[in-house]
Amino acid sequence: MLIKSVNGKSPIIPEDCYVAENATIVGEVTLGHSCSVWFNAVIRGDVNCITIGDKVNIQDGAVIHCTYQKHPTVIGNNVSIGHNAIVHGCIINDNVLIGMGAIVMDNCVIESNSIVAAGSVITQNTIVESGTIWAGVPAKKVKDINQSDFAGEIERISNNYVMYSNWFKEE
């Protein structure tokens, strides 16, 4: 893994997090507890800060960045960032799934208990309302989520990634 300081700012990574051997975390990045950063993922807090909550999994090949002098990136608790997703200069609240290959652009807000479908592009300045699924290019709301089903599914994914990361810590 590459953990690197930039301009005197270093990542803060609690001991209970898992960071894959070829993941990169740079600059002003703060991870919460029980996070996992998977193979080839990049979290680059070189031009602004990135704050990540507890039990967040940043899956293989995902890129998290921010916008110089404009938009930090803030990610809440129990968030899954799917394989090869791009999250850039935005706010993602608690209990959110960002699907594989999705892109979330600058100054977006993804409210709690929402899903951004795989391959979707959330264009700049978009607000994804709580309890909705957005899909497409550009992404649009496709339906409301049954909250009783959704809460358990997001927690299941978060807990599974904590379990998966423990497999790698044991090796």
Sine and cosine of phi, psi and omega as CSV:
sin_phi,cos_phi,sin_psi,cos_psi,sin_omega,cos_omega
0.00,0.00,0.50,-0.87,0.06,-1.00
-0.93,-0.38,0.93,-0.37,0.10,-1.00
-0.92,-0.39,0.90,-0.43,-0.19,-0.98
-0.72,-0.70,0.67,-0.75,0.12,-0.99
-0.99,0.10,0.51,-0.86,0.08,-1.00
-0.64,-0.77,0.76,-0.65,0.01,-1.00
0.78,0.63,0.63,0.77,0.05,-1.00
0.98,0.22,0.13,0.99,0.00,-1.00
-0.92,-0.39,0.77,-0.63,-0.09,-1.00
-0.86,-0.50,0.53,-0.85,0.08,-1.00
-0.88,0.47,0.55,-0.83,0.11,-0.99
-0.91,-0.41,0.90,-0.45,-0.11,-0.99
-0.76,-0.65,0.94,-0.35,0.04,-1.00
-0.87,0.50,0.44,-0.90,-0.04,-1.00
-0.90,0.44,-0.41,0.91,-0.03,-1.00
-1.00,0.09,0.12,0.99,0.07,-1.00
-1.00,0.01,0.41,-0.91,0.11,-0.99
-0.91,-0.41,0.77,-0.63,0.08,-1.00
-0.82,-0.58,0.87,-0.49,-0.03,-1.00
-0.88,0.48,0.41,-0.91,-0.09,-1.00
-0.85,0.52,-0.50,0.87,-0.03,-1.00
-0.92,-0.39,0.32,0.95,0.14,-0.99
-0.99,0.17,0.39,-0.92,0.00,-1.00
-0.80,-0.60,0.78,-0.63,0.08,-1.00
-0.76,-0.65,0.85,-0.53,-0.16,-0.99
-0.76,-0.65,0.69,-0.72,0.22,-0.98
0.98,0.19,-0.60,-0.80,-0.14,-0.99
-0.99,0.11,0.98,0.20,-0.02,-1.00
-0.83,-0.55,0.75,-0.66,0.08,-1.00
-0.83,-0.56,0.86,-0.52,0.07,-1.00
-0.99,-0.16,0.58,-0.81,0.14,-0.99
-0.99,0.17,-0.18,-0.98,-0.03,-1.00
-0.99,0.16,0.49,-0.87,0.09,-1.00
0.86,0.51,0.55,0.83,0.08,-1.00
-1.00,0.04,0.34,-0.94,0.13,-0.99
-0.69,-0.73,0.68,-0.74,0.02,-1.00
-0.84,-0.54,0.92,-0.40,-0.21,-0.98
-1.00,-0.05,-0.01,-1.00,-0.16,-0.99
-0.82,0.57,0.75,-0.66,0.03,-1.00
0.90,0.43,0.19,0.98,0.09,-1.00
-0.97,0.26,0.51,-0.86,0.01,-1.00
-0.77,-0.64,0.79,-0.61,0.12,-0.99
-0.86,-0.52,0.94,-0.33,-0.18,-0.98
-0.89,-0.46,1.00,-0.09,0.03,-1.00
-0.99,-0.14,0.78,0.63,-0.04,-1.00
-1.00,0.00,-0.49,0.87,-0.07,-1.00
-0.94,-0.33,-0.13,0.99,0.05,-1.00
-0.19,-0.98,0.07,-1.00,-0.08,-1.00
-1.00,-0.03,0.43,-0.90,0.07,-1.00
-0.79,-0.62,0.83,-0.56,0.02,-1.00
-0.86,-0.51,0.80,-0.61,-0.09,-1.00
-0.82,-0.58,0.75,-0.66,-0.04,-1.00
-0.97,0.24,-0.31,-0.95,-0.04,-1.00
-1.00,0.08,0.51,-0.86,0.08,-1.00
0.81,0.58,0.72,0.70,0.07,-1.00
-0.98,-0.21,0.73,-0.69,0.10,-1.00
-0.91,-0.42,0.79,-0.61,0.01,-1.00
-0.93,-0.37,0.97,-0.23,-0.22,-0.97
-0.99,0.17,0.12,-0.99,-0.14,-0.99
-0.75,0.66,0.78,-0.63,0.11,-0.99
0.97,0.23,0.01,1.00,0.01,-1.00
-0.94,0.35,0.49,-0.87,0.05,-1.00
-0.82,-0.58,0.80,-0.60,0.07,-1.00
-0.88,-0.48,0.83,-0.56,-0.01,-1.00
-0.61,-0.79,-0.13,-0.99,-0.06,-1.00
-0.51,-0.86,-0.02,-1.00,-0.08,-1.00
-0.90,-0.44,0.77,-0.64,-0.04,-1.00
-0.83,0.56,0.82,-0.57,0.08,-1.00
0.85,0.53,0.27,0.96,0.00,-1.00
-0.76,-0.65,-0.89,0.45,-0.21,-0.98
-0.77,-0.64,0.93,-0.36,0.19,-0.98
-0.95,0.30,0.10,-1.00,0.13,-0.99
-0.90,-0.44,0.78,-0.63,0.00,-1.00
-0.80,-0.60,0.81,-0.58,0.00,-1.00
-0.84,-0.54,0.77,-0.64,-0.04,-1.00
-0.97,0.22,-0.39,-0.92,-0.03,-1.00
-1.00,-0.04,0.46,-0.89,0.07,-1.00
0.83,0.56,0.77,0.64,0.01,-1.00
-0.92,-0.39,0.68,-0.74,0.11,-0.99
-0.92,-0.38,0.84,-0.54,0.08,-1.00
-0.97,-0.25,0.94,-0.33,-0.14,-0.99
-0.92,0.40,0.24,-0.97,0.01,-1.00
-0.78,0.62,0.74,-0.67,0.07,-1.00
0.87,0.49,0.34,0.94,0.10,-1.00
-0.97,0.23,0.38,-0.93,0.10,-1.00
-0.84,-0.55,0.81,-0.58,0.02,-1.00
-0.84,-0.55,0.87,-0.50,-0.19,-0.98
-0.68,-0.73,0.92,-0.40,0.15,-0.99
0.83,0.55,0.74,0.67,-0.10,-0.99
-0.65,-0.76,0.04,-1.00,0.06,-1.00
-0.88,-0.48,0.80,-0.60,0.08,-1.00
-0.86,-0.51,0.89,-0.46,-0.04,-1.00
-0.99,0.16,-0.14,-0.99,-0.11,-0.99
-0.93,0.37,0.47,-0.88,0.16,-0.99
0.85,0.53,0.84,0.54,-0.04,-1.00
-0.82,-0.58,0.58,-0.82,0.13,-0.99
-0.90,-0.43,0.87,-0.50,0.13,-0.99
-0.98,-0.21,0.92,-0.40,-0.12,-0.99
-0.92,0.38,0.23,-0.97,0.00,-1.00
-0.85,0.53,0.74,-0.67,0.06,-1.00
0.95,0.32,0.10,0.99,0.03,-1.00
-0.96,0.29,0.40,-0.92,0.05,-1.00
-0.80,-0.60,0.78,-0.63,0.08,-1.00
-0.88,-0.48,0.89,-0.45,-0.15,-0.99
-1.00,0.01,0.00,-1.00,-0.06,-1.00
-0.84,0.54,0.61,-0.79,0.13,-0.99
0.88,0.48,0.43,0.90,0.12,-0.99
-1.00,0.01,0.40,-0.91,0.14,-0.99
-0.79,-0.61,0.84,-0.54,0.09,-1.00
-0.97,-0.25,0.96,-0.29,-0.06,-1.00
-0.95,0.30,0.28,-0.96,-0.08,-1.00
-0.84,0.54,0.46,-0.89,0.12,-0.99
0.87,0.48,0.71,0.70,-0.04,-1.00
-0.78,-0.63,0.29,-0.96,0.05,-1.00
-0.78,-0.63,0.74,-0.68,0.20,-0.98
-0.96,-0.28,0.91,-0.41,-0.12,-0.99
-0.91,0.42,0.40,-0.92,0.03,-1.00
-0.81,0.59,0.68,-0.74,0.07,-1.00
0.97,0.25,0.02,1.00,-0.03,-1.00
-0.97,0.23,0.40,-0.92,0.10,-0.99
-0.83,-0.55,0.92,-0.38,0.09,-1.00
-1.00,0.00,0.95,-0.31,-0.11,-0.99
-0.97,0.25,0.34,-0.94,-0.07,-1.00
-0.73,0.69,0.67,-0.74,0.09,-1.00
0.95,0.31,0.22,0.98,-0.01,-1.00
-0.99,0.13,0.60,-0.80,0.14,-0.99
-0.92,-0.38,0.87,-0.50,0.08,-1.00
-1.00,-0.06,0.91,-0.42,-0.09,-1.00
-0.93,0.36,0.51,-0.86,0.05,-1.00
-0.82,0.57,0.66,-0.75,0.10,-1.00
0.97,0.23,0.45,0.89,-0.02,-1.00
-0.78,-0.63,0.33,-0.95,0.15,-0.99
-0.92,-0.40,0.76,-0.65,0.06,-1.00
-0.89,-0.45,0.63,-0.78,-0.01,-1.00
-0.50,-0.87,0.37,-0.93,0.11,-0.99
0.96,-0.27,0.03,-1.00,0.01,-1.00
-0.73,-0.69,0.96,-0.29,-0.15,0.99
-0.94,0.35,0.42,-0.91,-0.06,-1.00
-0.94,0.34,0.56,-0.83,0.08,-1.00
-0.67,-0.74,0.36,-0.93,0.05,-1.00
-0.90,0.43,0.76,-0.65,0.04,-1.00
-0.94,-0.33,-0.46,0.89,0.08,-1.00
-0.11,-0.99,0.23,-0.97,0.12,-0.99
-1.00,0.08,0.43,-0.90,-0.02,-1.00
-0.98,-0.18,0.66,-0.75,0.18,-0.98
-0.94,0.33,0.97,-0.26,-0.15,-0.99
-0.88,0.48,-0.54,0.84,-0.02,-1.00
-0.93,0.37,-0.61,0.80,0.06,-1.00
-0.96,0.29,-0.64,0.76,-0.12,-0.99
-0.92,0.40,-0.71,0.70,-0.08,-1.00
-0.84,0.54,-0.69,0.72,0.01,-1.00
-0.92,0.39,-0.59,0.80,-0.02,-1.00
-0.93,0.37,-0.70,0.71,0.01,-1.00
-0.90,0.43,-0.68,0.74,0.03,-1.00
-0.90,0.44,-0.63,0.78,0.03,-1.00
-0.87,0.50,-0.72,0.70,0.00,-1.00
-0.89,0.45,-0.73,0.68,0.01,-1.00
-0.85,0.52,-0.73,0.69,-0.01,-1.00
-0.91,0.41,-0.61,0.79,0.03,-1.00
-0.88,0.47,-0.67,0.74,-0.01,-1.00
-0.93,0.37,-0.51,0.86,0.14,-0.99
-0.90,0.44,-0.69,0.72,0.03,-1.00
-0.89,0.45,-0.73,0.68,0.00,-1.00
-0.86,0.52,-0.69,0.72,-0.03,-1.00
-0.90,0.43,-0.54,0.84,0.05,-1.00
-0.91,0.42,-0.52,0.86,0.06,-1.00
-0.86,0.51,-0.67,0.74,-0.04,-1.00
-0.96,0.26,-0.53,0.85,0.05,-1.00
-0.92,0.40,-0.48,0.88,-0.05,-1.00
-0.98,0.22,-0.37,0.93,-0.05,-1.00
-0.94,0.34,0.00,0.00,0.00,0.00
